[in-house]
């Protein structure tokens, strides 16, 4: 299973979502989430974990990236 750590930044006009990191286990995802949360000092930015849908057609390999 793949877990995405998503960054949500809220502004006066919109909300911006971006994938910050990914992990293969919930344990690693929680570690990354904790680190990103500690490093972020902006009150308008929140990080959270989303379970990714595993679809091989949508995942980039190192060859493509």
PQR file with spaces between the fields and no chain letter, atoms N, CA, C, O and H, PARSE charges and radii, in Angstrom:
ATOM       1  N    UNK     1       0.836   -1.171    0.000 -0.4000 1.5000
ATOM       2  CA   UNK     1       0.000    0.000    0.000 -0.0000 2.0000
ATOM       3  C    UNK     1       0.888    1.245    0.000  0.5500 1.7000
ATOM       4  O    UNK     1       1.942    1.265    0.636 -0.5500 1.4000
ATOM       5  N    UNK     2       0.460    2.258   -0.704 -0.4000 1.5000
ATOM       6  CA   UNK     2       1.199    3.520   -0.758 -0.0000 2.0000
ATOM       7  C    UNK     2       0.372    4.601   -0.074  0.5500 1.7000
ATOM       8  O    UNK     2      -0.838    4.706   -0.272 -0.5500 1.4000
ATOM       9  H    UNK     2      -0.396    2.241   -1.221  0.4000 1.0000
ATOM      10  N    UNK     3       1.060    5.399    0.735 -0.4000 1.5000
ATOM      11  CA   UNK     3       0.420    6.498    1.455 -0.0000 2.0000
ATOM      12  C    UNK     3       1.042    7.813    0.999  0.5500 1.7000
ATOM      13  O    UNK     3       2.264    7.933    0.917 -0.5500 1.4000
ATOM      14  H    UNK     3       2.043    5.313    0.896  0.4000 1.0000
ATOM      15  N    UNK     4       0.204    8.788    0.705 -0.4000 1.5000
ATOM      16  CA   UNK     4       0.659   10.099    0.266 -0.0000 2.0000
ATOM      17  C    UNK     4       0.545   11.097    1.405  0.5500 1.7000
ATOM      18  O    UNK     4      -0.464   11.125    2.110 -0.5500 1.4000
ATOM      19  H    UNK     4      -0.789    8.690    0.771  0.4000 1.0000
ATOM      20  N    UNK     5       1.556   11.902    1.586 -0.4000 1.5000
ATOM      21  CA   UNK     5       1.485   12.998    2.548 -0.0000 2.0000
ATOM      22  C    UNK     5       1.168   14.243    1.731  0.5500 1.7000
ATOM      23  O    UNK     5       1.987   14.703    0.935 -0.5500 1.4000
ATOM      24  H    UNK     5       2.375   11.879    1.014  0.4000 1.0000
ATOM      25  N    UNK     6      -0.028   14.783    1.934 -0.4000 1.5000
ATOM      26  CA   UNK     6      -0.535   15.891    1.139 -0.0000 2.0000
ATOM      27  C    UNK     6      -0.408   17.185    1.940  0.5500 1.7000
ATOM      28  O    UNK     6      -0.673   17.221    3.141 -0.5500 1.4000
ATOM      29  H    UNK     6      -0.694   14.409    2.580  0.4000 1.0000
ATOM      30  N    UNK     7      -0.002   18.233    1.254 -0.4000 1.5000
ATOM      31  CA   UNK     7       0.105   19.563    1.852 -0.0000 2.0000
ATOM      32  C    UNK     7      -1.077   20.396    1.367  0.5500 1.7000
ATOM      33  O    UNK     7      -1.306   20.524    0.164 -0.5500 1.4000
ATOM      34  H    UNK     7       0.214   18.204    0.278  0.4000 1.0000
ATOM      35  N    UNK     8      -1.813   20.952    2.300 -0.4000 1.5000
ATOM      36  CA   UNK     8      -2.949   21.818    1.974 -0.0000 2.0000
ATOM      37  C    UNK     8      -2.623   23.217    2.473  0.5500 1.7000
ATOM      38  O    UNK     8      -2.355   23.416    3.658 -0.5500 1.4000
ATOM      39  H    UNK     8      -1.626   20.849    3.277  0.4000 1.0000
ATOM      40  N    UNK     9      -2.646   24.174    1.572 -0.4000 1.5000
ATOM      41  CA   UNK     9      -2.376   25.567    1.939 -0.0000 2.0000
ATOM      42  C    UNK     9      -3.597   26.394    1.590  0.5500 1.7000
ATOM      43  O    UNK     9      -4.049   26.409    0.445 -0.5500 1.4000
ATOM      44  H    UNK     9      -2.864   24.012    0.609  0.4000 1.0000
ATOM      45  N    UNK    10      -4.118   27.071    2.575 -0.4000 1.5000
ATOM      46  CA   UNK    10      -5.322   27.878    2.393 -0.0000 2.0000
ATOM      47  C    UNK    10      -4.937   29.346    2.307  0.5500 1.7000
ATOM      48  O    UNK    10      -4.190   29.854    3.144 -0.5500 1.4000
ATOM      49  H    UNK    10      -3.751   27.059    3.505  0.4000 1.0000
ATOM      50  N    UNK    11      -5.454   30.023    1.285 -0.4000 1.5000
ATOM      51  CA   UNK    11      -5.264   31.455    1.141 -0.0000 2.0000
ATOM      52  C    UNK    11      -6.626   32.136    1.231  0.5500 1.7000
ATOM      53  O    UNK    11      -7.648   31.478    1.427 -0.5500 1.4000
ATOM      54  H    UNK    11      -6.061   29.610    0.606  0.4000 1.0000
ATOM      55  N    UNK    12      -6.629   33.428    1.090 -0.4000 1.5000
ATOM      56  CA   UNK    12      -7.894   34.158    1.146 -0.0000 2.0000
ATOM      57  C    UNK    12      -8.838   33.784    0.011  0.5500 1.7000
ATOM      58  O    UNK    12     -10.056   33.902    0.144 -0.5500 1.4000
ATOM      59  H    UNK    12      -5.799   33.962    0.931  0.4000 1.0000
ATOM      60  N    UNK    13      -8.271   33.332   -1.106 -0.4000 1.5000
ATOM      61  CA   UNK    13      -9.075   33.103   -2.295 -0.0000 2.0000
ATOM      62  C    UNK    13      -9.244   31.639   -2.687  0.5500 1.7000
ATOM      63  O    UNK    13     -10.195   31.304   -3.394 -0.5500 1.4000
ATOM      64  H    UNK    13      -7.282   33.236   -1.214  0.4000 1.0000
ATOM      65  N    UNK    14      -8.357   30.771   -2.252 -0.4000 1.5000
ATOM      66  CA   UNK    14      -8.437   29.378   -2.689 -0.0000 2.0000
ATOM      67  C    UNK    14      -7.673   28.458   -1.736  0.5500 1.7000
ATOM      68  O    UNK    14      -7.044   28.898   -0.774 -0.5500 1.4000
ATOM      69  H    UNK    14      -7.585   31.043   -1.678  0.4000 1.0000
ATOM      70  N    UNK    15      -7.756   27.173   -2.045 -0.4000 1.5000
ATOM      71  CA   UNK    15      -6.989   26.155   -1.329 -0.0000 2.0000
ATOM      72  C    UNK    15      -6.110   25.434   -2.335  0.5500 1.7000
ATOM      73  O    UNK    15      -6.560   25.080   -3.424 -0.5500 1.4000
ATOM      74  H    UNK    15      -8.268   26.817   -2.827  0.4000 1.0000
ATOM      75  N    UNK    16      -4.862   25.220   -1.968 -0.4000 1.5000
ATOM      76  CA   UNK    16      -3.887   24.588   -2.845 -0.0000 2.0000
ATOM      77  C    UNK    16      -3.465   23.259   -2.232  0.5500 1.7000
ATOM      78  O    UNK    16      -3.093   23.208   -1.060 -0.5500 1.4000
ATOM      79  H    UNK    16      -4.496   25.508   -1.083  0.4000 1.0000
ATOM      80  N    UNK    17      -3.521   22.179   -3.016 -0.4000 1.5000
ATOM      81  CA   UNK    17      -3.119   20.857   -2.558 -0.0000 2.0000
ATOM      82  C    UNK    17      -1.900   20.409   -3.350  0.5500 1.7000
ATOM      83  O    UNK    17      -1.811   20.629   -4.557 -0.5500 1.4000
ATOM      84  H    UNK    17      -3.824   22.221   -3.969  0.4000 1.0000
ATOM      85  N    UNK    18      -0.947   19.767   -2.640 -0.4000 1.5000
ATOM      86  CA   UNK    18       0.262   19.282   -3.284 -0.0000 2.0000
ATOM      87  C    UNK    18       0.749   18.030   -2.563  0.5500 1.7000
ATOM      88  O    UNK    18       0.684   17.956   -1.336 -0.5500 1.4000
ATOM      89  H    UNK    18      -1.018   19.589   -1.658  0.4000 1.0000
ATOM      90  N    UNK    19       1.229   17.061   -3.307 -0.4000 1.5000
ATOM      91  CA   UNK    19       1.807   15.861   -2.690 -0.0000 2.0000
ATOM      92  C    UNK    19       3.241   16.191   -2.286  0.5500 1.7000
ATOM      93  O    UNK    19       4.080   16.497   -3.134 -0.5500 1.4000
ATOM      94  H    UNK    19       1.281   17.121   -4.303  0.4000 1.0000
ATOM      95  N    UNK    20       3.514   16.125   -0.984 -0.4000 1.5000
ATOM      96  CA   UNK    20       4.842   16.438   -0.460 -0.0000 2.0000
ATOM      97  C    UNK    20       5.754   15.209   -0.485  0.5500 1.7000
ATOM      98  O    UNK    20       6.879   15.274   -0.981 -0.5500 1.4000
ATOM      99  H    UNK    20       2.833   15.876   -0.296  0.4000 1.0000
ATOM     100  N    UNK    21       5.268   14.110    0.045 -0.4000 1.5000
ATOM     101  CA   UNK    21       6.066   12.882    0.164 -0.0000 2.0000
ATOM     102  C    UNK    21       5.149   11.681   -0.021  0.5500 1.7000
ATOM     103  O    UNK    21       3.929   11.827   -0.093 -0.5500 1.4000
ATOM     104  H    UNK    21       4.354   14.058    0.447  0.4000 1.0000
ATOM     105  N    UNK    22       5.741   10.500   -0.097 -0.4000 1.5000
ATOM     106  CA   UNK    22       4.978    9.263   -0.121 -0.0000 2.0000
ATOM     107  C    UNK    22       5.728    8.222    0.696  0.5500 1.7000
ATOM     108  O    UNK    22       6.938    8.325    0.903 -0.5500 1.4000
ATOM     109  H    UNK    22       6.732   10.382   -0.038  0.4000 1.0000
ATOM     110  N    UNK    23       4.994    7.225    1.154 -0.4000 1.5000
ATOM     111  CA   UNK    23       5.590    6.156    1.960 -0.0000 2.0000
ATOM     112  C    UNK    23       4.872    4.846    1.668  0.5500 1.7000
ATOM     113  O    UNK    23       3.735    4.836    1.196 -0.5500 1.4000
ATOM     114  H    UNK    23       4.011    7.142    0.986  0.4000 1.0000
ATOM     115  N    UNK    24       5.550    3.752    1.955 -0.4000 1.5000
ATOM     116  CA   UNK    24       4.966    2.426    1.723 -0.0000 2.0000
ATOM     117  C    UNK    24       4.257    1.859    2.945  0.5500 1.7000
ATOM     118  O    UNK    24       3.451    0.937    2.815 -0.5500 1.4000
ATOM     119  H    UNK    24       6.473    3.761    2.339  0.4000 1.0000
ATOM     120  N    UNK    25       4.543    2.394    4.131 -0.4000 1.5000
ATOM     121  CA   UNK    25       3.907    1.896    5.349 -0.0000 2.0000
ATOM     122  C    UNK    25       3.312    3.062    6.134  0.5500 1.7000
ATOM     123  O    UNK    25       3.729    4.209    5.976 -0.5500 1.4000
ATOM     124  H    UNK    25       5.197    3.143    4.236  0.4000 1.0000
ATOM     125  N    UNK    26       2.343    2.754    6.972 -0.4000 1.5000
ATOM     126  CA   UNK    26       1.736    3.801    7.796 -0.0000 2.0000
ATOM     127  C    UNK    26       2.748    4.345    8.806  0.5500 1.7000
ATOM     128  O    UNK    26       2.714    5.524    9.158 -0.5500 1.4000
ATOM     129  H    UNK    26       2.005    1.821    7.100  0.4000 1.0000
ATOM     130  N    UNK    27       3.628    3.493    9.256 -0.4000 1.5000
ATOM     131  CA   UNK    27       4.655    3.928   10.214 -0.0000 2.0000
ATOM     132  C    UNK    27       5.565    4.999    9.600  0.5500 1.7000
ATOM     133  O    UNK    27       5.835    6.026   10.221 -0.5500 1.4000
ATOM     134  H    UNK    27       3.656    2.535    8.970  0.4000 1.0000
ATOM     135  N    UNK    28       6.031    4.744    8.377 -0.4000 1.5000
ATOM     136  CA   UNK    28       6.877    5.723    7.684 -0.0000 2.0000
ATOM     137  C    UNK    28       6.096    6.994    7.360  0.5500 1.7000
ATOM     138  O    UNK    28       6.625    8.100    7.468 -0.5500 1.4000
ATOM     139  H    UNK    28       5.811    3.909    7.872  0.4000 1.0000
ATOM     140  N    UNK    29       4.845    6.829    6.964 -0.4000 1.5000
ATOM     141  CA   UNK    29       4.009    7.993    6.647 -0.0000 2.0000
ATOM     142  C    UNK    29       3.814    8.864    7.880  0.5500 1.7000
ATOM     143  O    UNK    29       3.854   10.090    7.784 -0.5500 1.4000
ATOM     144  H    UNK    29       4.416    5.930    6.877  0.4000 1.0000
ATOM     145  N    UNK    30       3.605    8.245    9.035 -0.4000 1.5000
ATOM     146  CA   UNK    30       3.435    9.010   10.269 -0.0000 2.0000
ATOM     147  C    UNK    30       4.721    9.745   10.661  0.5500 1.7000
ATOM     148  O    UNK    30       4.670   10.869   11.161 -0.5500 1.4000
ATOM     149  H    UNK    30       3.573    7.249    9.114  0.4000 1.0000
ATOM     150  N    UNK    31       5.861    9.113   10.433 -0.4000 1.5000
ATOM     151  CA   UNK    31       7.142    9.763   10.715 -0.0000 2.0000
ATOM     152  C    UNK    31       7.322   10.997    9.826  0.5500 1.7000
ATOM     153  O    UNK    31       7.715   12.064   10.299 -0.5500 1.4000
ATOM     154  H    UNK    31       5.903    8.201   10.026  0.4000 1.0000
ATOM     155  N    UNK    32       7.029   10.835    8.539 -0.4000 1.5000
ATOM     156  CA   UNK    32       7.153   11.957    7.615 -0.0000 2.0000
ATOM     157  C    UNK    32       6.173   13.071    7.971  0.5500 1.7000
ATOM     158  O    UNK    32       6.521   14.251    7.927 -0.5500 1.4000
ATOM     159  H    UNK    32       6.709    9.969    8.156  0.4000 1.0000
ATOM     160  N    UNK    33       4.954   12.693    8.320 -0.4000 1.5000
ATOM     161  CA   UNK    33       3.945   13.676    8.695 -0.0000 2.0000
ATOM     162  C    UNK    33       4.396   14.470    9.921  0.5500 1.7000
ATOM     163  O    UNK    33       4.253   15.692    9.959 -0.5500 1.4000
ATOM     164  H    UNK    33       4.671   11.735    8.356  0.4000 1.0000
ATOM     165  N    UNK    34       4.933   13.787   10.908 -0.4000 1.5000
ATOM     166  CA   UNK    34       5.430   14.460   12.105 -0.0000 2.0000
ATOM     167  C    UNK    34       6.564   15.421   11.796  0.5500 1.7000
ATOM     168  O    UNK    34       6.601   16.533   12.323 -0.5500 1.4000
ATOM     169  H    UNK    34       5.049   12.794   10.878  0.4000 1.0000
ATOM     170  N    UNK    35       7.487   14.998   10.946 -0.4000 1.5000
ATOM     171  CA   UNK    35       8.617   15.858   10.583 -0.0000 2.0000
ATOM     172  C    UNK    35       8.155   17.087    9.811  0.5500 1.7000
ATOM     173  O    UNK    35       8.597   18.200   10.094 -0.5500 1.4000
ATOM     174  H    UNK    35       7.457   14.094   10.519  0.4000 1.0000
ATOM     175  N    UNK    36       7.273   16.894    8.843 -0.4000 1.5000
ATOM     176  CA   UNK    36       6.783   18.025    8.058 -0.0000 2.0000
ATOM     177  C    UNK    36       5.977   18.993    8.913  0.5500 1.7000
ATOM     178  O    UNK    36       6.058   20.206    8.725 -0.5500 1.4000
ATOM     179  H    UNK    36       6.914   15.989    8.613  0.4000 1.0000
ATOM     180  N    UNK    37       5.212   18.468    9.838 -0.4000 1.5000
ATOM     181  CA   UNK    37       4.412   19.315   10.721 -0.0000 2.0000
ATOM     182  C    UNK    37       5.313   20.161   11.619  0.5500 1.7000
ATOM     183  O    UNK    37       5.027   21.335   11.855 -0.5500 1.4000
ATOM     184  H    UNK    37       5.146   17.482    9.991  0.4000 1.0000
ATOM     185  N    UNK    38       6.397   19.571   12.117 -0.4000 1.5000
ATOM     186  CA   UNK    38       7.333   20.325   12.955 -0.0000 2.0000
ATOM     187  C    UNK    38       8.071   21.412   12.172  0.5500 1.7000
ATOM     188  O    UNK    38       8.343   22.491   12.698 -0.5500 1.4000
ATOM     189  H    UNK    38       6.629   18.617   11.925  0.4000 1.0000
ATOM     190  N    UNK    39       8.390   21.116   10.916 -0.4000 1.5000
ATOM     191  CA   UNK    39       9.136   22.068   10.101 -0.0000 2.0000
ATOM     192  C    UNK    39       8.264   23.213    9.591  0.5500 1.7000
ATOM     193  O    UNK    39       8.772   24.303    9.330 -0.5500 1.4000
ATOM     194  H    UNK    39       8.169   20.239   10.489  0.4000 1.0000
ATOM     195  N    UNK    40       6.993   22.986    9.449 -0.4000 1.5000
ATOM     196  CA   UNK    40       6.079   23.998    8.901 -0.0000 2.0000
ATOM     197  C    UNK    40       5.659   24.964    9.991  0.5500 1.7000
ATOM     198  O    UNK    40       5.123   24.550   11.019 -0.5500 1.4000
ATOM     199  H    UNK    40       6.580   22.101    9.661  0.4000 1.0000
ATOM     200  N    UNK    41       5.898   26.251    9.773 -0.4000 1.5000
ATOM     201  CA   UNK    41       5.517   27.246   10.772 -0.0000 2.0000
ATOM     202  C    UNK    41       4.384   28.156   10.295  0.5500 1.7000
ATOM     203  O    UNK    41       4.015   29.109   10.981 -0.5500 1.4000
ATOM     204  H    UNK    41       6.334   26.587    8.938  0.4000 1.0000
ATOM     205  N    UNK    42       3.841   27.859    9.128 -0.4000 1.5000
ATOM     206  CA   UNK    42       2.749   28.649    8.574 -0.0000 2.0000
ATOM     207  C    UNK    42       1.413   28.120    9.095  0.5500 1.7000
ATOM     208  O    UNK    42       1.125   26.931    8.961 -0.5500 1.4000
ATOM     209  H    UNK    42       4.140   27.084    8.570  0.4000 1.0000
ATOM     210  N    UNK    43       0.601   28.988    9.685 -0.4000 1.5000
ATOM     211  CA   UNK    43      -0.686   28.568   10.245 -0.0000 2.0000
ATOM     212  C    UNK    43      -1.693   28.164    9.171  0.5500 1.7000
ATOM     213  O    UNK    43      -2.653   27.451    9.462 -0.5500 1.4000
ATOM     214  H    UNK    43       0.835   29.955    9.793  0.4000 1.0000
ATOM     215  N    UNK    44      -1.484   28.611    7.940 -0.4000 1.5000
ATOM     216  CA   UNK    44      -2.417   28.317    6.852 -0.0000 2.0000
ATOM     217  C    UNK    44      -2.083   27.017    6.126  0.5500 1.7000
ATOM     218  O    UNK    44      -2.767   26.653    5.169 -0.5500 1.4000
ATOM     219  H    UNK    44      -0.704   29.190    7.703  0.4000 1.0000
ATOM     220  N    UNK    45      -1.048   26.319    6.565 -0.4000 1.5000
ATOM     221  CA   UNK    45      -0.624   25.081    5.910 -0.0000 2.0000
ATOM     222  C    UNK    45      -0.841   23.888    6.831  0.5500 1.7000
ATOM     223  O    UNK    45      -0.475   23.917    8.006 -0.5500 1.4000
ATOM     224  H    UNK    45      -0.493   26.615    7.342  0.4000 1.0000
ATOM     225  N    UNK    46      -1.449   22.828    6.271 -0.4000 1.5000
ATOM     226  CA   UNK    46      -1.735   21.608    7.019 -0.0000 2.0000
ATOM     227  C    UNK    46      -1.263   20.422    6.180  0.5500 1.7000
ATOM     228  O    UNK    46      -1.417   20.422    4.959 -0.5500 1.4000
ATOM     229  H    UNK    46      -1.746   22.804    5.316  0.4000 1.0000
ATOM     230  N    UNK    47      -0.690   19.417    6.834 -0.4000 1.5000
ATOM     231  CA   UNK    47      -0.299   18.174    6.165 -0.0000 2.0000
ATOM     232  C    UNK    47      -1.190   17.041    6.667  0.5500 1.7000
ATOM     233  O    UNK    47      -1.552   17.003    7.842 -0.5500 1.4000
ATOM     234  H    UNK    47      -0.565   19.417    7.826  0.4000 1.0000
ATOM     235  N    UNK    48      -1.539   16.117    5.772 -0.4000 1.5000
ATOM     236  CA   UNK    48      -2.321   14.956    6.173 -0.0000 2.0000
ATOM     237  C    UNK    48      -1.991   13.775    5.276  0.5500 1.7000
ATOM     238  O    UNK    48      -1.405   13.937    4.206 -0.5500 1.4000
ATOM     239  H    UNK    48      -1.244   16.147    4.817  0.4000 1.0000
ATOM     240  N    UNK    49      -2.377   12.580    5.726 -0.4000 1.5000
ATOM     241  CA   UNK    49      -2.059   11.343    5.015 -0.0000 2.0000
ATOM     242  C    UNK    49      -3.294   10.853    4.265  0.5500 1.7000
ATOM     243  O    UNK    49      -4.406   10.863    4.793 -0.5500 1.4000
ATOM     244  H    UNK    49      -2.854   12.449    6.595  0.4000 1.0000
ATOM     245  N    UNK    50      -3.073   10.425    3.019 -0.4000 1.5000
ATOM     246  CA   UNK    50      -4.132    9.870    2.186 -0.0000 2.0000
ATOM     247  C    UNK    50      -3.652    8.529    1.658  0.5500 1.7000
ATOM     248  O    UNK    50      -2.518    8.403    1.196 -0.5500 1.4000
ATOM     249  H    UNK    50      -2.170   10.417    2.590  0.4000 1.0000
ATOM     250  N    UNK    51      -4.514    7.537    1.728 -0.4000 1.5000
ATOM     251  CA   UNK    51      -4.181    6.227    1.180 -0.0000 2.0000
ATOM     252  C    UNK    51      -4.356    6.289   -0.333  0.5500 1.7000
ATOM     253  O    UNK    51      -5.432    6.634   -0.823 -0.5500 1.4000
ATOM     254  H    UNK    51      -5.435    7.640    2.103  0.4000 1.0000
ATOM     255  N    UNK    52      -3.310    5.959   -1.067 -0.4000 1.5000
ATOM     256  CA   UNK    52      -3.341    6.055   -2.529 -0.0000 2.0000
ATOM     257  C    UNK    52      -4.015    4.828   -3.138  0.5500 1.7000
ATOM     258  O    UNK    52      -3.916    3.720   -2.612 -0.5500 1.4000
ATOM     259  H    UNK    52      -2.436    5.678   -0.669  0.4000 1.0000
ATOM     260  N    UNK    53      -4.686    5.047   -4.234 -0.4000 1.5000
ATOM     261  CA   UNK    53      -5.241    3.956   -5.017 -0.0000 2.0000
ATOM     262  C    UNK    53      -4.105    3.410   -5.880  0.5500 1.7000
ATOM     263  O    UNK    53      -3.507    4.143   -6.667 -0.5500 1.4000
ATOM     264  H    UNK    53      -4.766    5.947   -4.661  0.4000 1.0000
ATOM     265  N    UNK    54      -3.820    2.143   -5.729 -0.4000 1.5000
ATOM     266  CA   UNK    54      -2.713    1.559   -6.483 -0.0000 2.0000
ATOM     267  C    UNK    54      -3.182    1.206   -7.892  0.5500 1.7000
ATOM     268  O    UNK    54      -3.858    0.201   -8.112 -0.5500 1.4000
ATOM     269  H    UNK    54      -4.306    1.547   -5.090  0.4000 1.0000
ATOM     270  N    UNK    55      -2.809    2.047   -8.817 -0.4000 1.5000
ATOM     271  CA   UNK    55      -3.117    1.845  -10.220 -0.0000 2.0000
ATOM     272  C    UNK    55      -1.800    1.957  -10.978  0.5500 1.7000
ATOM     273  O    UNK    55      -1.267    3.058  -11.113 -0.5500 1.4000
ATOM     274  H    UNK    55      -2.260    2.863   -8.638  0.4000 1.0000
ATOM     275  N    UNK    56      -1.263    0.850  -11.472 -0.4000 1.5000
ATOM     276  CA   UNK    56       0.060    0.878  -12.105 -0.0000 2.0000
ATOM     277  C    UNK    56       0.162    1.879  -13.252  0.5500 1.7000
ATOM     278  O    UNK    56       1.251    2.377  -13.536 -0.5500 1.4000
ATOM     279  H    UNK    56      -1.696   -0.045  -11.362  0.4000 1.0000
ATOM     280  N    UNK    57      -0.941    2.178  -13.907 -0.4000 1.5000
ATOM     281  CA   UNK    57      -0.900    3.117  -15.023 -0.0000 2.0000
ATOM     282  C    UNK    57      -0.649    4.540  -14.543  0.5500 1.7000
ATOM     283  O    UNK    57      -0.178    5.372  -15.319 -0.5500 1.4000
ATOM     284  H    UNK    57      -1.826    1.773  -13.676  0.4000 1.0000
ATOM     285  N    UNK    58      -0.947    4.839  -13.296 -0.4000 1.5000
ATOM     286  CA   UNK    58      -0.812    6.197  -12.795 -0.0000 2.0000
ATOM     287  C    UNK    58       0.469    6.439  -12.011  0.5500 1.7000
ATOM     288  O    UNK    58       0.813    7.592  -11.751 -0.5500 1.4000
ATOM     289  H    UNK    58      -1.329    4.163  -12.665  0.4000 1.0000
ATOM     290  N    UNK    59       1.187    5.385  -11.624 -0.4000 1.5000
ATOM     291  CA   UNK    59       2.407    5.533  -10.841 -0.0000 2.0000
ATOM     292  C    UNK    59       3.612    5.706  -11.770  0.5500 1.7000
ATOM     293  O    UNK    59       3.799    4.924  -12.702 -0.5500 1.4000
ATOM     294  H    UNK    59       0.908    4.448  -11.835  0.4000 1.0000
ATOM     295  N    UNK    60       4.426    6.732  -11.512 -0.4000 1.5000
ATOM     296  CA   UNK    60       5.619    6.972  -12.299 -0.0000 2.0000
ATOM     297  C    UNK    60       6.761    6.106  -11.804  0.5500 1.7000
ATOM     298  O    UNK    60       6.935    5.926  -10.599 -0.5500 1.4000
ATOM     299  H    UNK    60       4.274    7.367  -10.754  0.4000 1.0000
ATOM     300  N    UNK    61       7.520    5.583  -12.710 -0.4000 1.5000
ATOM     301  CA   UNK    61       8.708    4.826  -12.340 -0.0000 2.0000
ATOM     302  C    UNK    61       9.909    5.753  -12.444  0.5500 1.7000
ATOM     303  O    UNK    61       9.791    6.875  -12.936 -0.5500 1.4000
ATOM     304  H    UNK    61       7.379    5.729  -13.689  0.4000 1.0000
ATOM     305  N    UNK    62      11.055    5.289  -11.984 -0.4000 1.5000
ATOM     306  CA   UNK    62      12.263    6.106  -12.071 -0.0000 2.0000
ATOM     307  C    UNK    62      12.650    6.355  -13.530  0.5500 1.7000
ATOM     308  O    UNK    62      13.261    7.376  -13.845 -0.5500 1.4000
ATOM     309  H    UNK    62      11.151    4.378  -11.584  0.4000 1.0000
ATOM     310  N    UNK    63      12.296    5.423  -14.420 -0.4000 1.5000
ATOM     311  CA   UNK    63      12.613    5.587  -15.839 -0.0000 2.0000
ATOM     312  C    UNK    63      11.855    6.765  -16.424  0.5500 1.7000
ATOM     313  O    UNK    63      12.400    7.517  -17.232 -0.5500 1.4000
ATOM     314  H    UNK    63      11.799    4.594  -14.164  0.4000 1.0000
ATOM     315  N    UNK    64      10.600    6.929  -16.022 -0.4000 1.5000
ATOM     316  CA   UNK    64       9.773    8.009  -16.562 -0.0000 2.0000
ATOM     317  C    UNK    64      10.090    9.324  -15.900  0.5500 1.7000
ATOM     318  O    UNK    64      10.188   10.356  -16.564 -0.5500 1.4000
ATOM     319  H    UNK    64      10.158    6.318  -15.366  0.4000 1.0000
ATOM     320  N    UNK    65      10.252    9.293  -14.586 -0.4000 1.5000
ATOM     321  CA   UNK    65      10.511   10.536  -13.845 -0.0000 2.0000
ATOM     322  C    UNK    65      11.874   11.030  -14.189  0.5500 1.7000
ATOM     323  O    UNK    65      12.302   12.066  -13.680 -0.5500 1.4000
ATOM     324  H    UNK    65      10.172    8.455  -14.046  0.4000 1.0000
